Amino acid sequence: MKRMHLTLLLCVSLIVACATSPTGRRQLMIVSEESSISASKEAYVEMLKPYAQKGKIDNDPALKKRVYDITGRLIAQAIKMRPETKNWEWSIKIIDDPKTVNAWAMAGGKMALYTGLVIQIKPTDDELAQVLGHEIAHALAKHSAEKMSVAMASSIGVLAVGVAADSKGLALSGASLAAALAVEKPNSRAAESEADRIGIELAAKAGYDPRAAITLWQKMAKVGGKGPPQFLSTHPSPANREKKLAEYVPEMTPYYEQKGDRPVYKL
């Protein structure tokens, strides 16, 4: 009887727990965005703790200024796109790890960039804006909550924790664990395409050349020798990605060429 009850709970949750992304795509959303933000805030601290203890956070003042300046311009555009995100506790930390070519974002605008991406890719500001815009887009499109929801739906036992994600105690800990695991879990092609579309728009509106999205992924493809960079393990790169990004360029160019000052969010 208990198993039947949980199975029914799963079915009902899958039917009613739907949301719509900024691009209009239907999403499974068992975990609310509010719960994913709360869980991500806790997970973010724990994920950064080992690096902080070793003094490997924000060590390069020049790189920190560069990243914060670019990110601040992108966040200002993100808030224009979703005004409620002005209440998020936006944050980005630069992790001193020259071997890791990666960046990620969690719900609520909690982000990290590894120095390996800058050292090995050698991105221009326009290209770095594409990386950071893409990550911000994942947060705007509620992809952390979506990945947490998909993971929790795969197990009735875990689902029972996920459905109660708004409560405290064990459920919150379970959700925080799911938030941390979501960073390591590959994004779906649908989510990646969505982040590409939103990210290139954010970057263009912030004053960064949309053509850099193409050159960025060309550089990504060349890094790593026989093994792809870690960034591609969570950001699968289908063969037609560069072609699709190129199709966005004419649409995004007017945003890039707009005159006037670009707002900056202060991190």
FINU-296493 format. One record per residue (C-alpha): residue number from 1; residue in three letters; x, y, z. Coordinates in Angstrom, 3 decimals. Layout:
% residues N
+------+------+----------+----------+----------+
| migu | base |        x |        y |        z |
+------+------+----------+----------+----------+
|  NUM |  Ala |        X |        Y |        Z |
...
+------+------+----------+----------+----------+
END
This chain:
% residues 267
+------+------+----------+----------+----------+
| migu | base |        x |        y |        z |
+------+------+----------+----------+----------+
|    1 |  Met |    0.000 |    0.000 |    0.000 |
|    2 |  Lys |    2.831 |    2.385 |    0.847 |
|    3 |  Arg |    4.548 |    1.650 |   -2.477 |
|    4 |  Met |    1.267 |    2.302 |   -4.322 |
|    5 |  His |    0.893 |    5.602 |   -2.483 |
|    6 |  Leu |    4.397 |    6.728 |   -3.504 |
|    7 |  Thr |    3.816 |    5.636 |   -7.076 |
|    8 |  Leu |    0.599 |    7.649 |   -7.190 |
|    9 |  Leu |    2.459 |   10.614 |   -5.709 |
|   10 |  Leu |    5.055 |   10.313 |   -8.452 |
|   11 |  Cys |    2.440 |   10.205 |  -11.211 |
|   12 |  Val |    0.511 |   13.159 |   -9.847 |
|   13 |  Ser |    3.705 |   15.157 |   -9.392 |
|   14 |  Leu |    4.829 |   14.485 |  -12.954 |
|   15 |  Ile |    1.456 |   15.625 |  -14.274 |
|   16 |  Val |    1.111 |   18.842 |  -12.307 |
|   17 |  Ala |    4.725 |   19.893 |  -11.766 |
|   18 |  Cys |    5.324 |   21.641 |  -15.063 |
|   19 |  Ala |    6.756 |   25.063 |  -15.821 |
|   20 |  Thr |    7.627 |   27.125 |  -18.885 |
|   21 |  Ser |   11.143 |   28.375 |  -19.592 |
|   22 |  Pro |   11.897 |   31.905 |  -20.900 |
|   23 |  Thr |   11.925 |   30.483 |  -24.449 |
|   24 |  Gly |    8.527 |   28.810 |  -24.000 |
|   25 |  Arg |    9.828 |   25.265 |  -23.528 |
|   26 |  Arg |    7.849 |   23.053 |  -21.145 |
|   27 |  Gln |    9.881 |   21.881 |  -18.135 |
|   28 |  Leu |    9.383 |   19.233 |  -15.468 |
|   29 |  Met |    9.493 |   21.160 |  -12.194 |
|   30 |  Ile |    8.939 |   18.987 |   -9.133 |
|   31 |  Val |   11.382 |   21.199 |   -7.212 |
|   32 |  Ser |   10.308 |   24.837 |   -7.159 |
|   33 |  Glu |   12.755 |   27.518 |   -8.191 |
|   34 |  Glu |   12.605 |   28.945 |   -4.655 |
|   35 |  Ser |   13.619 |   25.577 |   -3.211 |
|   36 |  Ser |   16.409 |   25.147 |   -5.737 |
|   37 |  Ile |   17.754 |   28.607 |   -4.871 |
|   38 |  Ser |   17.744 |   27.793 |   -1.156 |
|   39 |  Ala |   19.392 |   24.429 |   -1.759 |
|   40 |  Ser |   21.961 |   25.927 |   -4.143 |
|   41 |  Lys |   22.935 |   28.593 |   -1.620 |
|   42 |  Glu |   23.896 |   25.890 |    0.881 |
|   43 |  Ala |   25.541 |   23.688 |   -1.737 |
|   44 |  Tyr |   27.541 |   26.620 |   -3.148 |
|   45 |  Val |   29.239 |   27.260 |    0.174 |
|   46 |  Glu |   30.122 |   23.579 |    0.599 |
|   47 |  Met |   31.423 |   23.217 |   -2.946 |
|   48 |  Leu |   33.703 |   26.239 |   -2.592 |
|   49 |  Lys |   34.907 |   25.415 |    0.914 |
|   50 |  Pro |   37.816 |   23.098 |   -0.084 |
|   51 |  Tyr |   39.194 |   25.768 |   -2.415 |
|   52 |  Ala |   38.709 |   28.543 |    0.128 |
|   53 |  Gln |   40.546 |   26.519 |    2.772 |
|   54 |  Lys |   43.512 |   26.209 |    0.409 |
|   55 |  Gly |   43.435 |   29.908 |   -0.484 |
|   56 |  Lys |   42.396 |   29.230 |   -4.067 |
|   57 |  Ile |   39.542 |   31.711 |   -4.453 |
|   58 |  Asp |   39.879 |   35.098 |   -6.202 |
|   59 |  Asn |   43.681 |   35.182 |   -6.049 |
|   60 |  Asp |   44.330 |   37.266 |   -9.168 |
|   61 |  Pro |   43.145 |   40.882 |   -8.665 |
|   62 |  Ala |   43.373 |   41.735 |  -12.379 |
|   63 |  Leu |   41.406 |   38.653 |  -13.429 |
|   64 |  Lys |   38.875 |   39.245 |  -10.669 |
|   65 |  Lys |   38.259 |   42.806 |  -11.883 |
|   66 |  Arg |   37.936 |   41.621 |  -15.469 |
|   67 |  Val |   35.472 |   38.862 |  -14.598 |
|   68 |  Tyr |   33.461 |   41.012 |  -12.207 |
|   69 |  Asp |   33.185 |   43.838 |  -14.755 |
|   70 |  Ile |   31.925 |   41.492 |  -17.477 |
|   71 |  Thr |   29.614 |   39.609 |  -15.129 |
|   72 |  Gly |   28.184 |   42.840 |  -13.737 |
|   73 |  Arg |   27.169 |   43.988 |  -17.211 |
|   74 |  Leu |   25.604 |   40.616 |  -17.976 |
|   75 |  Ile |   23.674 |   40.446 |  -14.704 |
|   76 |  Ala |   22.227 |   43.914 |  -15.374 |
|   77 |  Gln |   20.759 |   42.538 |  -18.608 |
|   78 |  Ala |   19.583 |   39.371 |  -16.860 |
|   79 |  Ile |   17.626 |   41.500 |  -14.395 |
|   80 |  Lys |   16.032 |   43.360 |  -17.299 |
|   81 |  Met |   14.976 |   40.020 |  -18.749 |
|   82 |  Arg |   13.673 |   38.679 |  -15.424 |
|   83 |  Pro |   13.156 |   41.665 |  -13.072 |
|   84 |  Glu |   12.499 |   39.456 |  -10.034 |
|   85 |  Thr |   16.120 |   38.274 |  -10.168 |
|   86 |  Lys |   17.250 |   41.641 |   -8.786 |
|   87 |  Asn |   16.512 |   40.045 |   -5.407 |
|   88 |  Trp |   18.917 |   37.162 |   -6.023 |
|   89 |  Glu |   22.196 |   37.085 |   -4.124 |
|   90 |  Trp |   24.289 |   37.077 |   -7.297 |
|   91 |  Ser |   27.839 |   35.857 |   -6.830 |
|   92 |  Ile |   30.786 |   34.633 |   -8.870 |
|   93 |  Lys |   33.988 |   33.138 |   -7.513 |
|   94 |  Ile |   37.159 |   32.514 |   -9.490 |
|   95 |  Ile |   38.695 |   29.163 |   -8.572 |
|   96 |  Asp |   42.474 |   28.913 |   -8.932 |
|   97 |  Asp |   42.764 |   25.649 |  -10.871 |
|   98 |  Pro |   44.856 |   26.013 |  -14.061 |
|   99 |  Lys |   44.083 |   22.475 |  -15.238 |
|  100 |  Thr |   40.298 |   22.770 |  -15.176 |
|  101 |  Val |   38.557 |   24.376 |  -18.145 |
|  102 |  Asn |   35.135 |   24.914 |  -16.659 |
|  103 |  Ala |   32.479 |   27.314 |  -15.411 |
|  104 |  Trp |   29.072 |   26.724 |  -13.881 |
|  105 |  Ala |   26.047 |   28.389 |  -12.388 |
|  106 |  Met |   23.501 |   27.308 |   -9.828 |
|  107 |  Ala |   19.998 |   28.522 |   -9.082 |
|  108 |  Gly |   19.873 |   32.055 |   -7.720 |
|  109 |  Gly |   22.923 |   33.240 |   -9.668 |
|  110 |  Lys |   25.626 |   31.378 |   -7.744 |
|  111 |  Met |   28.521 |   31.002 |  -10.208 |
|  112 |  Ala |   32.106 |   29.821 |  -10.463 |
|  113 |  Leu |   34.824 |   30.181 |  -13.098 |
|  114 |  Tyr |   38.020 |   28.123 |  -13.100 |
|  115 |  Thr |   41.275 |   29.844 |  -14.050 |
|  116 |  Gly |   42.034 |   26.972 |  -16.420 |
|  117 |  Leu |   39.376 |   28.246 |  -18.794 |
|  118 |  Val |   41.091 |   31.622 |  -19.020 |
|  119 |  Ile |   44.617 |   30.185 |  -19.189 |
|  120 |  Gln |   43.924 |   27.473 |  -21.754 |
|  121 |  Ile |   41.198 |   29.069 |  -23.885 |
|  122 |  Lys |   42.668 |   32.581 |  -23.718 |
|  123 |  Pro |   39.279 |   34.180 |  -24.347 |
|  124 |  Thr |   38.815 |   37.769 |  -25.398 |
|  125 |  Asp |   36.398 |   39.795 |  -23.288 |
|  126 |  Asp |   33.726 |   39.138 |  -25.913 |
|  127 |  Glu |   34.358 |   35.379 |  -25.714 |
|  128 |  Leu |   34.479 |   35.347 |  -21.917 |
|  129 |  Ala |   31.150 |   37.184 |  -21.918 |
|  130 |  Gln |   29.704 |   34.321 |  -23.961 |
|  131 |  Val |   30.836 |   31.795 |  -21.322 |
|  132 |  Leu |   29.458 |   33.822 |  -18.439 |
|  133 |  Gly |   26.297 |   34.792 |  -20.310 |
|  134 |  His |   25.670 |   31.140 |  -21.087 |
|  135 |  Glu |   25.997 |   30.251 |  -17.389 |
|  136 |  Ile |   23.740 |   33.092 |  -16.293 |
|  137 |  Ala |   21.222 |   31.857 |  -18.862 |
|  138 |  His |   21.155 |   28.442 |  -17.157 |
|  139 |  Ala |   20.148 |   30.201 |  -13.926 |
|  140 |  Leu |   17.540 |   32.388 |  -15.627 |
|  141 |  Ala |   15.974 |   29.369 |  -17.333 |
|  142 |  Lys |   15.681 |   27.454 |  -14.046 |
|  143 |  His |   17.879 |   24.628 |  -15.301 |
|  144 |  Ser |   19.139 |   23.704 |  -11.822 |
|  145 |  Ala |   15.586 |   23.164 |  -10.588 |
|  146 |  Glu |   14.823 |   21.231 |  -13.762 |
|  147 |  Lys |   17.828 |   18.914 |  -13.396 |
|  148 |  Met |   17.066 |   18.409 |   -9.703 |
|  149 |  Ser |   13.472 |   17.562 |  -10.630 |
|  150 |  Val |   14.507 |   15.047 |  -13.289 |
|  151 |  Ala |   16.957 |   13.401 |  -10.885 |
|  152 |  Met |   14.399 |   13.187 |   -8.098 |
|  153 |  Ala |   11.732 |   11.820 |  -10.424 |
|  154 |  Ser |   14.029 |    8.902 |  -11.248 |
|  155 |  Ser |   13.624 |    7.449 |   -7.766 |
|  156 |  Ile |   10.426 |    7.306 |   -5.718 |
|  157 |  Gly |   12.465 |    7.354 |   -2.531 |
|  158 |  Val |   14.333 |   10.488 |   -3.580 |
|  159 |  Leu |   11.129 |   11.995 |   -4.944 |
|  160 |  Ala |    9.614 |   11.820 |   -1.473 |
|  161 |  Val |   12.418 |   14.123 |   -0.324 |
|  162 |  Gly |   12.097 |   16.344 |   -3.384 |
|  163 |  Val |    8.375 |   16.909 |   -2.968 |
|  164 |  Ala |    9.061 |   18.129 |    0.564 |
|  165 |  Ala |   11.914 |   20.387 |   -0.587 |
|  166 |  Asp |   10.234 |   23.463 |    0.873 |
|  167 |  Ser |   10.527 |   22.090 |    4.410 |
|  168 |  Lys |   13.617 |   22.074 |    6.591 |
|  169 |  Gly |   15.883 |   19.389 |    8.015 |
|  170 |  Leu |   16.515 |   16.211 |    6.027 |
|  171 |  Ala |   14.521 |   17.363 |    3.017 |
|  172 |  Leu |   16.553 |   20.550 |    2.703 |
|  173 |  Ser |   19.787 |   18.595 |    3.007 |
|  174 |  Gly |   18.588 |   16.203 |    0.318 |
|  175 |  Ala |   17.721 |   19.092 |   -1.977 |
|  176 |  Ser |   21.099 |   20.731 |   -1.340 |
|  177 |  Leu |   22.811 |   17.506 |   -2.315 |
|  178 |  Ala |   20.728 |   17.364 |   -5.470 |
|  179 |  Ala |   21.705 |   20.970 |   -6.254 |
|  180 |  Ala |   25.385 |   20.122 |   -5.931 |
|  181 |  Leu |   25.008 |   17.038 |   -8.107 |
|  182 |  Ala |   23.106 |   19.048 |  -10.716 |
|  183 |  Val |   26.281 |   21.053 |  -11.388 |
|  184 |  Glu |   28.084 |   17.837 |  -12.351 |
|  185 |  Lys |   25.203 |   16.382 |  -14.334 |
|  186 |  Pro |   25.306 |   17.028 |  -18.106 |
|  187 |  Asn |   22.776 |   19.473 |  -19.425 |
|  188 |  Ser |   20.244 |   18.246 |  -21.956 |
|  189 |  Arg |   20.587 |   19.436 |  -25.530 |
|  190 |  Ala |   17.339 |   21.355 |  -25.090 |
|  191 |  Ala |   18.748 |   23.176 |  -22.051 |
|  192 |  Glu |   22.028 |   23.846 |  -23.844 |
|  193 |  Ser |   20.286 |   25.275 |  -26.891 |
|  194 |  Glu |   18.201 |   27.442 |  -24.585 |
|  195 |  Ala |   21.263 |   28.718 |  -22.709 |
|  196 |  Asp |   23.010 |   29.437 |  -26.012 |
|  197 |  Arg |   20.053 |   31.492 |  -27.216 |
|  198 |  Ile |   19.585 |   33.437 |  -23.975 |
|  199 |  Gly |   23.317 |   33.798 |  -23.304 |
|  200 |  Ile |   24.212 |   35.309 |  -26.671 |
|  201 |  Glu |   21.361 |   37.797 |  -26.250 |
|  202 |  Leu |   22.499 |   38.822 |  -22.768 |
|  203 |  Ala |   26.053 |   39.301 |  -24.033 |
|  204 |  Ala |   24.972 |   41.332 |  -27.073 |
|  205 |  Lys |   22.752 |   43.592 |  -24.958 |
|  206 |  Ala |   25.648 |   44.038 |  -22.528 |
|  207 |  Gly |   27.833 |   45.257 |  -25.404 |
|  208 |  Tyr |   29.749 |   42.105 |  -26.368 |
|  209 |  Asp |   30.165 |   40.953 |  -29.963 |
|  210 |  Pro |   27.818 |   38.016 |  -30.676 |
|  211 |  Arg |   30.276 |   36.631 |  -33.237 |
|  212 |  Ala |   32.497 |   35.712 |  -30.293 |
|  213 |  Ala |   30.101 |   32.865 |  -29.468 |
|  214 |  Ile |   31.320 |   31.095 |  -32.607 |
|  215 |  Thr |   35.036 |   31.659 |  -32.018 |
|  216 |  Leu |   34.656 |   30.606 |  -28.386 |
|  217 |  Trp |   33.322 |   27.174 |  -29.305 |
|  218 |  Gln |   35.983 |   26.821 |  -31.989 |
|  219 |  Lys |   38.597 |   27.366 |  -29.281 |
|  220 |  Met |   36.810 |   24.941 |  -26.943 |
|  221 |  Ala |   36.971 |   22.232 |  -29.587 |
|  222 |  Lys |   40.746 |   22.608 |  -29.853 |
|  223 |  Val |   41.503 |   22.423 |  -26.119 |
|  224 |  Gly |   42.148 |   19.212 |  -24.256 |
|  225 |  Gly |   44.038 |   17.100 |  -26.780 |
|  226 |  Lys |   42.496 |   13.626 |  -26.785 |
|  227 |  Gly |   40.038 |   14.486 |  -23.998 |
|  228 |  Pro |   37.574 |   17.385 |  -24.146 |
|  229 |  Pro |   37.688 |   20.104 |  -21.474 |
|  230 |  Gln |   35.521 |   19.538 |  -18.412 |
|  231 |  Phe |   33.252 |   22.346 |  -19.588 |
|  232 |  Leu |   32.074 |   20.098 |  -22.411 |
|  233 |  Ser |   31.267 |   17.245 |  -20.026 |
|  234 |  Thr |   28.385 |   19.278 |  -18.607 |
|  235 |  His |   27.830 |   21.313 |  -21.766 |
|  236 |  Pro |   27.525 |   18.794 |  -24.599 |
|  237 |  Ser |   28.490 |   20.317 |  -27.924 |
|  238 |  Pro |   26.549 |   18.880 |  -30.865 |
|  239 |  Ala |   28.073 |   19.278 |  -34.301 |
|  240 |  Asn |   25.574 |   21.919 |  -35.400 |
|  241 |  Arg |   26.146 |   24.222 |  -32.414 |
|  242 |  Glu |   28.395 |   26.705 |  -34.215 |
|  243 |  Lys |   25.957 |   26.793 |  -37.148 |
|  244 |  Lys |   23.046 |   27.576 |  -34.843 |
|  245 |  Leu |   24.984 |   30.294 |  -33.037 |
|  246 |  Ala |   25.917 |   31.819 |  -36.388 |
|  247 |  Glu |   22.215 |   31.982 |  -37.221 |
|  248 |  Tyr |   21.634 |   34.093 |  -34.105 |
|  249 |  Val |   24.299 |   36.682 |  -34.987 |
|  250 |  Pro |   22.237 |   38.858 |  -37.378 |
|  251 |  Glu |   19.413 |   39.031 |  -34.824 |
|  252 |  Met |   21.790 |   39.930 |  -31.988 |
|  253 |  Thr |   23.995 |   42.426 |  -33.823 |
|  254 |  Pro |   21.583 |   45.394 |  -33.415 |
|  255 |  Tyr |   21.660 |   44.867 |  -29.632 |
|  256 |  Tyr |   25.461 |   44.859 |  -29.727 |
|  257 |  Glu |   25.604 |   48.024 |  -31.856 |
|  258 |  Gln |   23.219 |   50.037 |  -29.694 |
|  259 |  Lys |   24.664 |   53.322 |  -28.509 |
|  260 |  Gly |   24.662 |   54.562 |  -24.941 |
|  261 |  Asp |   25.932 |   53.413 |  -21.586 |
|  262 |  Arg |   25.411 |   49.800 |  -20.515 |
|  263 |  Pro |   24.183 |   49.314 |  -16.941 |
|  264 |  Val |   26.404 |   47.392 |  -14.542 |
|  265 |  Tyr |   25.329 |   45.319 |  -11.540 |
|  266 |  Lys |   27.711 |   45.762 |   -8.614 |
|  267 |  Leu |   28.909 |   42.423 |   -7.279 |
+------+------+----------+----------+----------+
END
